[in-house]
Amino acid sequence: MEPMSKGSPDIEEVPKAPGAGCPECGEPWLRPTQLPGRLRCVFCLTRFEIVSQCPDCGTHQTIARMSTTEDMTCQTCTGSMLRPV
């Protein structure tokens, strides 16, 4: 049996979540497409667009460039700002 080198980890690292959660299936595989403001779930293949008016409460919000997943939730009711296309 070979001794473990100093650089090898004793415990396997848990992989990070690949992306934002899909509103349809809940899997963390939501990815941006080539069109701005459009996303697609790689798991269930549902397409979404980010909208300026919340589908749940109707509050209008400014669409910012999506740099984080916080841009995809309503600031008033914390509902999803994504609408299936």
C-alpha positions in Angstrom: 0.0 0.0 0.0 1.4 3.4 -1.0 1.5 6.2 1.5 -0.6 9.2 0.8 1.2 12.3 -0.5 0.9 15.6 1.2 -1.1 17.1 -1.7 -3.9 14.5 -1.8 -7.0 15.3 0.3 -8.3 12.8 2.9 -11.9 13.7 2.2 -13.6 14.1 -1.1 -14.8 17.7 -1.7 -18.5 18.1 -2.2 -19.2 19.8 -5.6 -20.8 23.2 -5.5 -24.3 23.6 -6.9 -24.0 24.1 -10.6 -26.4 27.1 -10.9 -29.7 28.7 -9.9 -32.7 26.5 -9.1 -35.2 25.9 -11.9 -38.8 27.1 -11.0 -40.3 24.1 -12.8 -38.3 21.1 -11.5 -36.2 22.6 -8.7 -32.9 21.3 -10.0 -29.9 23.6 -9.8 -29.3 23.6 -13.6 -30.6 27.0 -14.8 -28.2 28.4 -17.4 -28.3 31.6 -19.5 -28.9 31.3 -23.3 -27.5 33.4 -26.1 -30.5 35.8 -25.9 -30.3 38.4 -23.1 -32.8 37.8 -20.3 -33.4 34.2 -21.3 -32.5 31.1 -19.4 -32.9 27.3 -19.9 -32.9 24.5 -17.4 -30.4 21.9 -18.6 -32.3 19.2 -16.6 -35.9 19.6 -17.7 -35.1 21.7 -20.9 -37.8 24.4 -20.0 -37.0 27.9 -21.3 -37.6 31.0 -19.2 -37.4 34.7 -19.6 -36.9 37.2 -16.9 -39.8 39.7 -16.7 -40.1 43.2 -15.2 -43.5 42.6 -13.6 -43.7 39.9 -10.9 -46.1 37.1 -12.0 -47.2 36.6 -8.3 -47.8 40.0 -6.9 -47.7 42.3 -10.0 -45.0 44.6 -8.7 -42.9 46.3 -11.4 -39.1 46.1 -11.0 -36.2 47.2 -13.1 -34.4 44.3 -14.8 -30.8 44.5 -13.9 -28.1 42.5 -15.7 -28.2 39.1 -14.2 -25.0 38.7 -12.2 -26.5 36.9 -9.3 -29.5 34.8 -8.5 -31.0 37.6 -6.4 -32.0 39.3 -9.7 -34.4 36.5 -10.4 -36.5 37.0 -7.3 -39.1 39.6 -6.5 -38.0 42.1 -3.9 -41.6 42.4 -2.6 -42.9 38.9 -2.3 -39.7 36.9 -3.1 -41.5 35.1 -5.9 -39.7 34.1 -9.1 -39.3 36.8 -11.8 -38.9 34.0 -14.4 -41.8 33.2 -16.8 -41.8 30.0 -18.9 -41.6 30.7 -22.6 
